[in-house]
Amino acid sequence: MLIRHAAVPTAPAADTWIHSRVLVLNASYEALDEITADRAVTLLLSGAAETVIERLPHFPIRSQRLALTLPETIRLLRYVYLGHVAPVEADSRATPAGVLRRDKHRCGYCASWAATVDHIRPRSRGGPNTWGNLVACCAVCNTAKADRTPEEAGMRLLWEPKAPDPLARTQRRIWKEYAP
């Protein structure tokens, strides 16, 4: 008969605890996101959140005047309304401005600054204006690729274009609100 023992969690090291992930719950105990431990500690110290579950084994975080235990899960004390978010998929319609924002104005072929977008499967061949078919592109790469696919043009995409996370903007706004 084989007996399996549960893995005993190890405490984070003094120089790596800051990279631990902490689950954030809304005031209604709904899961919102995972954040780094340093951000969670900031929320706890500012009074915006409380510890729900402490990390085991206990790992104390000390300053000159106080000590607290590294949390596993925290809960915001004020409810954050997220609203309804429409699902965005790779085949959802995209705008050039949205694609440039998603790609941070970096060319998908050479990573230089981009002011235009490129259809991976050209429009002349039925390529749609979707998140999965559009990528930010500099003028040089756009001209070099022309109305060919990247394979035909001998060009390689640096990343796979995909739809942006619809909650990312809301999450950034929430964390700015809670910033001390």
Buried (B, 14 or more C-beta within 10 A) or exposed (E): EEEEEEEEEEEBEEEEBBEBEBBBBBEEEEEBBEBBBEBBBBBBBEEBBBBBEBBEEEBEBEEEEEEBBBBBBBBBEEEBEEEEEEEBEEEBEBEEEBBBEBBEBBBBBBBEEBEBBBBBBBEEEEBBBBBBBBBBBBEEBBEBBEEBBBEEBEBEEEEEBEBBEEBEEBBEEBBEEBEE
